[in-house]
Amino acid sequence: MRKIGLLVAIVAFALCLVSCGSSPVGEAEKLVKLTKELNADMTKATEDGVISDDEAKKINDSLKDFQNLMSKLEKYENDKEVNEYLEKEGFEAEVEKFAGAIVGLIMCEGADKIDLEGLM
C-alpha cells in the first residue's frame, strides 16, 4: 500500500511540474537532462533486482540534485516558454518513466539504501 501511495505522490508531483511550468528554459533543460539521466541510472540499477552501494550512492546524489533543482524552479510558475519546451522534449513521457523507475527501485533488494523521503 505504501508503494502505491508513493507512486501516486510522485506522479502527482511530476504532472504538476508539467502542467504548471517550472522555470526559465535553461533550468527546464537541466531538469529534462537530469530526469533522463536518473531514469537511465535507476533502470540500470534494477536490472539484476539488487541495488548495490555504488548504485545507491549515485542515485541518491542525483535525487538530491533533482530535489534541489525542483526547489529552485518552484518560483517560476506558468512560464509559457518552459511549458512549450517541456512539451517539445517529451517531458511528460520522461516523468512516466521516472515514476516506473522509482517503483522498480522499491521492488529491489537494497531498496532501503535509496532515500525517497524528499519525493513523498
C-alpha positions as CSV (number, residue, x, y, z in Angstrom):
1,M,0.0,0.0,0.0
2,R,2.9,2.4,0.8
3,K,4.4,1.7,-2.6
4,I,1.2,2.7,-4.3
5,G,0.9,5.9,-2.3
6,L,4.5,6.8,-3.1
7,L,3.8,6.2,-6.8
8,V,0.7,8.4,-6.7
9,A,2.6,11.2,-4.9
10,I,5.4,11.1,-7.5
11,V,3.1,11.1,-10.5
12,A,1.0,13.9,-9.0
13,F,4.2,15.9,-8.3
14,A,5.5,15.3,-11.8
15,L,2.2,16.1,-13.5
16,C,2.1,19.4,-11.6
17,L,5.5,20.2,-13.0
18,V,4.4,19.5,-16.5
19,S,1.1,21.4,-16.3
20,C,2.3,24.4,-14.2
21,G,5.6,25.1,-15.7
22,S,8.7,25.4,-13.5
23,S,11.5,27.7,-14.7
24,P,13.2,29.6,-17.3
25,V,14.0,27.5,-20.3
26,G,17.7,27.0,-19.2
27,E,16.5,25.5,-15.9
28,A,14.0,23.4,-17.8
29,E,16.8,22.0,-19.9
30,K,18.7,21.0,-16.8
31,L,15.5,19.3,-15.4
32,V,14.9,17.3,-18.6
33,K,18.6,16.2,-18.7
34,L,18.7,15.2,-15.1
35,T,15.4,13.3,-15.3
36,K,16.7,11.4,-18.3
37,E,19.9,10.6,-16.5
38,L,18.0,9.5,-13.4
39,N,15.8,7.3,-15.4
40,A,18.7,5.6,-17.0
41,D,20.6,5.1,-13.7
42,M,17.5,3.8,-11.9
43,T,16.6,1.4,-14.7
44,K,20.1,0.1,-14.8
45,A,20.2,-0.4,-11.1
46,T,17.0,-2.5,-11.2
47,E,18.2,-4.9,-13.9
48,D,19.5,-7.5,-11.6
49,G,17.0,-6.9,-8.8
50,V,19.7,-5.8,-6.3
51,I,20.8,-2.2,-5.6
52,S,24.5,-2.1,-4.9
53,D,26.1,0.5,-2.6
54,D,27.6,2.3,-5.6
55,E,24.3,2.4,-7.5
56,A,22.5,3.7,-4.4
57,K,25.1,6.5,-3.9
58,K,24.8,7.6,-7.5
59,I,21.0,7.5,-7.4
60,N,20.8,9.3,-4.1
61,D,23.2,12.0,-5.2
62,S,21.1,12.5,-8.4
63,L,17.9,12.5,-6.4
64,K,19.3,15.2,-4.1
65,D,20.3,17.3,-7.2
66,F,16.8,16.7,-8.6
67,Q,15.2,17.9,-5.4
68,N,17.4,21.0,-5.2
69,L,16.6,21.9,-8.8
70,M,12.9,21.4,-8.1
71,S,13.2,23.8,-5.1
72,K,14.8,26.4,-7.3
73,L,12.2,26.0,-10.0
74,E,9.1,26.5,-7.8
75,K,9.2,30.2,-8.2
76,Y,8.8,30.0,-12.0
77,E,5.2,29.0,-12.4
78,N,3.1,29.5,-15.5
79,D,6.0,30.2,-17.8
80,K,4.8,29.7,-21.4
81,E,8.2,29.1,-22.9
82,V,9.0,26.4,-20.3
83,N,5.8,24.6,-21.0
84,E,6.4,24.7,-24.7
85,Y,10.0,23.4,-24.1
86,L,8.9,20.6,-21.8
87,E,6.2,19.5,-24.3
88,K,8.7,19.6,-27.2
89,E,11.2,17.5,-25.2
90,G,8.5,14.9,-24.3
91,F,8.9,15.6,-20.6
92,E,5.6,14.0,-19.7
93,A,6.8,10.7,-21.0
94,E,10.1,11.1,-19.0
95,V,8.0,11.7,-15.9
96,E,6.1,8.5,-16.5
97,K,9.4,6.6,-16.9
98,F,10.7,8.2,-13.7
99,A,7.6,7.0,-11.8
100,G,8.1,3.5,-13.2
101,A,11.8,3.5,-12.3
102,I,11.0,4.5,-8.8
103,V,8.6,1.6,-8.4
104,G,11.2,-0.7,-9.9
105,L,13.7,0.5,-7.3
106,I,11.2,-0.1,-4.5
107,M,10.9,-3.7,-5.6
108,C,14.6,-4.4,-5.5
109,E,16.7,-5.9,-2.8
110,G,18.5,-3.0,-1.2
111,A,15.7,-0.5,-1.8
112,D,16.2,0.7,1.7
113,K,19.5,2.3,0.5
114,I,17.6,4.7,-1.6
115,D,16.4,8.0,0.0
116,L,12.9,8.7,-1.4
117,E,11.8,10.8,1.5
118,G,12.0,14.1,-0.3
119,L,9.8,12.8,-3.2
120,M,6.9,12.0,-0.9
